[in-house]
Amino acid sequence: MPSETLWEIAKAEVEKRRCHGSDGDGMEIGEKSVFFIGSKNGGKTTIILRCLDRDEPAKPTLALEYTYGRKTKGHNTPKDIAHFWELGGGTSLLDLISIPITVDTLRTFSIVLVLDLSKPNDLWPTMENLLQATKSHVDKVTMKLGKANSKASSEMRQRMWSVMQKDHPDRELIDPFPIPLVIIGSKYDIFQDFDPEKRKVICKTLRFVAHYYGASLMFTSKSEALLLKMRGVINQLAFGIDKSKSMCVDQNKPLFITAGLDSLCQIGSPPVPDSDIGKLQAHSPMELWKKVYEKLFPPKSTSTLKAIQDPARDPQYAESEVDEMRVQKDQKQTQNLCKENSDDLSNTVVLLHPMATSKLL
């Protein structure tokens, strides 16, 4: 039997990839990306390490970090690869969102928004800034994808709406996030000791936001049972494992709501007296919920949400040779700045001299 030509081998490889499930453009479905964004020190790194079975202490994330995990489906099958990206600094590094989400990776991307429940005053601005920045970038990339591959863009839009059943009563009232979104409320162990009325407002608000964006919502803490549930949700995003159909909407327990299973009827109206709703001028339901939430939990100054320290000076990233060159460059810039200021001062004296002379005369 004659040996196969290079062309025949290539054709066989393409067919093999199709059988194992590719998206039609050579991108393996088994290769997915999960992007963790959220509150500073909210527990994003801990969640990632837990999902990857890494028993190591979590270090602060200062910028954008990457790691990956692998999972085998069975014998003689290729391992699925999950790419984990994490944005540090809370809302201070929004520009870095554009780095991992590109035209080539968009179709395999999911977002996990981790919100620190123990800091309710920071919760809304953190959530709003991160989701707006992410959605804005994803929309731009989706437009580019549509120009290059209209079929792929159309499939993304269909997938976006697939979280909501066609006969769901809220289908016309929501605006699904353009890529899969999971909202995790961390530090539930602290949150559960809050005043019941405050817990009620936070729970209802997060339920509305998650439902509006077609997102799943869950609360977690150091509890082993909650960590296992959280790990199952992340594995679904990273490796395509079946979704959990369990649901908990009791504000006295950790919330767990799979995307598409909640409803505006079950959530109810914003937790404020009907007589006060008319006084709150809002142009959309989202804006109304924001005003109600911030009435009880006024946001702190936005400057407090930004990173205070310079990551370049963090000792855990020390590099003697690089740091030496950085010091030399800083010194040179300082010298140049002083020289420029000195030249400007000389010019100022020259320009003022005739005026001073005329006044004296």
Wavefront OBJ file of the C-alpha trace (Angstrom):
o trace
v 0.000 0.000 0.000
v 1.527 3.374 -1.014
v 2.415 5.809 1.780
v 0.124 8.755 2.385
v 0.978 12.091 0.858
v 1.376 15.209 2.983
v -1.928 16.497 1.601
v -3.789 13.326 2.656
v -2.292 13.520 6.155
v -3.417 17.148 6.431
v -6.963 16.243 5.306
v -7.109 13.430 7.871
v -6.006 15.818 10.620
v -8.747 18.301 9.704
v -11.381 15.545 9.795
v -10.038 14.370 13.148
v -10.394 17.873 14.602
v -13.929 18.127 13.305
v -14.833 14.855 14.970
v -13.421 16.060 18.286
v -15.344 19.303 17.972
v -13.873 22.451 16.531
v -15.759 25.646 15.823
v -15.317 25.390 12.073
v -12.342 27.747 11.888
v -9.637 25.513 13.325
v -10.177 26.648 16.926
v -10.685 23.734 19.280
v -13.791 23.986 21.430
v -11.860 22.198 24.181
v -9.639 25.258 24.597
v -11.435 27.935 26.630
v -10.472 31.097 28.514
v -11.826 32.444 31.801
v -11.109 36.056 32.780
v -11.349 36.934 36.497
v -12.056 40.574 37.309
v -13.442 42.185 40.448
v -12.786 43.726 43.839
v -9.233 44.314 44.959
v -8.309 41.637 47.537
v -11.669 40.017 46.828
v -10.305 36.472 46.540
v -9.875 35.995 42.770
v -6.459 34.316 43.056
v -7.694 31.992 45.806
v -10.615 30.889 43.629
v -8.303 30.149 40.677
v -5.869 28.160 42.823
v -8.752 26.195 44.273
v -10.085 25.339 40.823
v -6.637 24.150 39.729
v -6.052 22.071 42.902
v -2.979 24.102 43.766
v -2.206 24.072 47.463
v -0.190 27.260 47.724
v -0.692 30.666 49.366
v -2.263 33.335 47.177
v -0.036 36.298 46.302
v -1.387 39.775 45.503
v -2.119 40.305 41.805
v -0.672 43.638 40.742
v -1.528 43.795 37.064
v -2.583 41.051 34.634
v -1.622 37.473 35.397
v -2.022 34.252 33.431
v -2.051 30.568 34.263
v -3.650 27.473 32.770
v -5.148 24.121 33.648
v -5.699 20.807 31.846
v -8.399 18.205 32.125
v -8.618 14.760 30.479
v -12.045 13.625 29.303
v -11.070 9.991 28.862
v -8.521 7.561 27.460
v -6.942 8.355 24.093
v -8.579 11.801 23.949
v -6.707 15.123 23.910
v -6.656 17.115 27.124
v -8.879 20.167 27.350
v -6.941 23.345 28.124
v -8.330 26.238 30.151
v -6.595 29.607 30.120
v -7.082 31.614 33.319
v -6.510 35.370 33.226
v -6.747 37.606 36.291
v -6.918 41.398 36.448
v -5.470 42.881 39.629
v -5.957 46.299 41.171
v -9.757 46.368 41.243
v -10.808 49.159 38.877
v -7.403 50.829 38.543
v -6.170 48.885 35.495
v -9.163 48.874 33.150
v -6.960 49.386 30.070
v -5.485 45.901 30.533
v -8.862 44.282 29.823
v -8.148 44.598 26.109
v -5.019 42.396 26.227
v -6.462 38.875 26.590
v -9.774 39.446 24.738
v -9.036 39.523 21.003
v -10.763 38.537 17.767
v -8.991 35.171 17.907
v -9.966 34.367 21.508
v -13.369 36.046 21.867
v -15.518 32.998 21.071
v -13.970 30.921 23.860
v -14.015 33.617 26.548
v -16.022 33.803 29.787
v -15.994 36.472 32.490
v -16.033 35.863 36.244
v -16.767 39.006 38.266
v -15.751 38.567 41.924
v -17.328 41.094 44.316
v -16.282 41.491 47.947
v -19.545 41.243 49.940
v -17.808 42.540 53.069
v -17.400 45.990 51.418
v -20.896 46.925 50.207
v -20.024 50.603 49.633
v -17.445 49.627 47.000
v -19.624 46.959 45.426
v -21.655 48.969 42.906
v -18.871 51.219 41.510
v -16.542 48.203 41.215
v -19.186 46.175 39.413
v -20.300 49.029 37.166
v -16.830 50.166 36.094
v -15.536 46.675 35.352
v -18.627 45.459 33.489
v -18.901 48.640 31.417
v -15.221 48.552 30.441
v -15.366 44.842 29.600
v -18.601 45.121 27.614
v -17.315 48.131 25.682
v -14.179 46.244 24.619
v -16.063 43.030 23.809
v -18.506 44.994 21.624
v -15.600 46.484 19.658
v -13.964 43.089 19.175
v -17.312 41.570 18.163
v -17.679 44.212 15.447
v -14.217 43.320 14.116
v -15.113 39.644 14.225
v -18.335 40.352 12.318
v -16.394 41.966 9.482
v -13.981 39.051 9.260
v -16.433 36.213 9.978
v -20.122 37.130 9.996
v -21.167 33.538 10.699
v -19.090 33.358 13.894
v -20.469 36.721 15.042
v -24.041 35.526 14.430
v -23.386 32.329 16.399
v -22.112 34.413 19.312
v -25.319 36.444 19.391
v -27.406 33.275 19.373
v -25.327 31.804 22.190
v -25.746 35.041 24.160
v -29.528 34.590 24.193
v -29.441 30.838 24.763
v -29.258 31.317 28.545
v -32.879 32.502 28.488
v -35.715 30.225 27.409
v -37.740 31.542 24.475
v -40.942 31.584 26.547
v -39.339 33.316 29.572
v -41.526 36.315 30.569
v -38.483 38.605 30.955
v -36.915 37.871 27.576
v -37.768 41.338 26.207
v -36.697 43.129 29.400
v -33.092 42.007 29.754
v -29.831 42.738 27.943
v -27.565 39.643 28.086
v -23.840 40.198 28.432
v -22.131 39.516 25.073
v -20.062 36.627 26.489
v -20.834 34.196 29.352
v -20.763 35.953 32.734
v -20.693 34.620 36.305
v -20.952 36.923 39.327
v -19.431 35.603 42.553
v -20.000 37.295 45.899
v -16.972 36.441 48.049
v -16.455 36.542 51.845
v -19.961 35.324 52.609
v -18.739 34.340 56.107
v -18.487 38.073 56.929
v -21.576 39.064 54.956
v -23.863 36.636 56.822
v -23.390 38.669 60.020
v -24.721 41.870 58.399
v -28.025 43.415 59.434
v -30.890 41.481 57.716
v -32.189 44.595 55.905
v -28.748 45.324 54.465
v -28.390 41.710 53.335
v -31.803 41.952 51.679
v -30.830 45.032 49.646
v -27.505 43.522 48.531
v -29.049 40.155 47.607
v -31.942 41.648 45.639
v -29.664 44.112 43.847
v -27.168 41.446 42.780
v -30.013 39.165 41.684
v -31.403 41.933 39.476
v -28.000 42.759 37.933
v -27.213 39.088 37.284
v -30.646 38.430 35.762
v -30.497 41.559 33.598
v -27.138 40.487 32.145
v -28.115 36.821 31.767
v -25.450 35.858 34.299
v -25.172 33.172 36.965
v -24.867 34.370 40.572
v -23.412 32.649 43.604
v -21.997 33.484 47.028
v -18.907 31.751 48.403
v -16.568 31.737 51.377
v -14.003 29.424 52.984
v -16.736 26.826 53.525
v -15.820 23.542 51.816
v -19.366 23.029 50.519
v -19.483 26.509 48.955
v -16.005 26.110 47.464
v -17.052 22.859 45.788
v -20.125 24.559 44.290
v -18.003 27.457 43.087
v -15.475 25.066 41.585
v -18.251 23.321 39.683
v -19.381 26.630 38.162
v -15.845 27.543 37.059
v -15.265 24.053 35.630
v -18.394 24.488 33.542
v -16.905 27.653 32.011
v -13.404 26.250 31.630
v -14.079 22.676 30.542
v -17.720 22.583 29.433
v -18.924 20.378 32.288
v -22.728 20.330 32.626
v -24.355 23.202 34.487
v -25.863 22.707 37.916
v -29.629 23.168 38.028
v -29.792 23.789 41.778
v -31.104 27.136 42.981
v -31.148 29.074 46.253
v -32.715 32.551 46.479
v -33.099 32.684 50.274
v -31.313 35.816 51.516
v -30.521 34.001 54.776
v -28.458 31.454 52.852
v -25.686 31.713 50.224
v -27.329 32.608 46.897
v -26.882 30.182 44.014
v -28.754 30.980 40.800
v -27.916 29.564 37.386
v -28.323 32.003 34.486
v -31.858 32.124 33.136
v -33.569 30.516 36.145
v -34.446 33.732 38.017
v -37.202 36.204 37.104
v -38.111 39.829 37.795
v -41.329 38.627 39.391
v -39.402 36.538 41.940
v -36.834 39.280 42.558
v -39.498 41.928 43.161
v -39.245 45.701 43.033
v -36.284 47.691 44.446
v -36.317 47.598 48.276
v -37.635 51.123 48.841
v -41.110 52.422 49.795
v -43.401 52.952 46.785
v -43.820 56.579 47.787
v -40.064 57.135 47.386
v -39.664 55.422 44.008
v -41.335 58.338 42.229
v -38.838 60.743 43.771
v -35.884 58.838 42.308
v -35.361 60.128 38.783
v -34.109 57.214 36.714
v -34.084 56.604 32.958
v -33.801 52.812 33.167
v -34.433 49.944 35.622
v -30.665 49.551 36.111
v -30.319 53.222 37.043
v -33.254 52.919 39.477
v -31.648 49.959 41.252
v -28.362 51.867 41.393
v -29.986 54.873 43.064
v -31.786 52.678 45.597
v -28.595 50.754 46.386
v -26.380 53.827 46.708
v -28.931 55.484 48.980
v -28.154 52.827 51.598
v -24.532 52.229 50.594
v -23.131 55.537 49.279
v -19.962 54.895 47.244
v -16.632 56.050 48.564
v -14.466 58.427 46.561
v -13.397 56.753 43.306
v -9.794 57.547 44.157
v -9.963 55.047 47.029
v -10.713 52.289 44.510
v -7.436 52.862 42.669
v -4.156 51.218 43.539
v -2.079 53.420 45.814
v 1.278 51.694 45.607
v 3.510 51.522 42.542
v 3.666 47.854 41.432
v 7.147 48.445 39.997
v 8.454 48.904 43.536
v 6.925 45.731 44.970
v 9.735 43.613 46.547
v 8.290 40.308 45.289
v 9.118 41.389 41.717
v 12.622 42.655 42.487
v 15.209 42.286 39.695
v 18.560 43.815 40.642
v 19.781 44.552 37.100
v 16.449 45.906 35.899
v 15.989 47.953 39.089
v 19.468 49.471 38.690
v 18.698 50.571 35.149
v 15.343 51.957 36.321
v 17.110 54.074 38.969
v 19.593 55.391 36.370
v 16.751 56.253 33.994
v 14.824 58.038 36.761
v 17.925 60.043 37.699
v 18.510 61.013 34.071
v 14.881 62.132 33.687
v 15.195 64.199 36.869
v 18.375 65.860 35.565
v 16.717 66.622 32.212
v 13.679 68.060 33.998
v 15.882 70.284 36.170
v 17.772 71.477 33.060
v 14.497 72.275 31.260
v 13.240 74.212 34.283
v 16.546 76.075 34.473
v 16.339 77.040 30.762
v 12.725 78.149 31.199
v 13.731 80.303 34.169
v 16.532 81.964 32.112
v 14.120 82.708 29.280
v 11.647 84.171 31.743
v 14.316 86.502 33.166
v 15.286 87.647 29.665
v 11.680 88.334 28.725
v 10.927 90.201 31.927
v 14.080 92.286 31.888
v 12.953 94.889 29.257
v 9.599 95.241 31.081
v 11.330 95.759 34.386
v 13.634 98.314 32.786
v 10.760 100.256 31.214
v 9.006 100.431 34.565
v 12.154 101.750 36.214
v 12.483 104.442 33.551
l 1 2 3 4 5 6 7 8 9 10 11 12 13 14 15 16 17 18 19 20 21 22 23 24 25 26 27 28 29 30 31 32 33 34 35 36 37 38 39 40 41 42 43 44 45 46 47 48 49 50 51 52 53 54 55 56 57 58 59 60 61 62 63 64 65 66 67 68 69 70 71 72 73 74 75 76 77 78 79 80 81 82 83 84 85 86 87 88 89 90 91 92 93 94 95 96 97 98 99 100 101 102 103 104 105 106 107 108 109 110 111 112 113 114 115 116 117 118 119 120 121 122 123 124 125 126 127 128 129 130 131 132 133 134 135 136 137 138 139 140 141 142 143 144 145 146 147 148 149 150 151 152 153 154 155 156 157 158 159 160 161 162 163 164 165 166 167 168 169 170 171 172 173 174 175 176 177 178 179 180 181 182 183 184 185 186 187 188 189 190 191 192 193 194 195 196 197 198 199 200 201 202 203 204 205 206 207 208 209 210 211 212 213 214 215 216 217 218 219 220 221 222 223 224 225 226 227 228 229 230 231 232 233 234 235 236 237 238 239 240 241 242 243 244 245 246 247 248 249 250 251 252 253 254 255 256 257 258 259 260 261 262 263 264 265 266 267 268 269 270 271 272 273 274 275 276 277 278 279 280 281 282 283 284 285 286 287 288 289 290 291 292 293 294 295 296 297 298 299 300 301 302 303 304 305 306 307 308 309 310 311 312 313 314 315 316 317 318 319 320 321 322 323 324 325 326 327 328 329 330 331 332 333 334 335 336 337 338 339 340 341 342 343 344 345 346 347 348 349 350 351 352 353 354 355 356 357 358 359 360 361
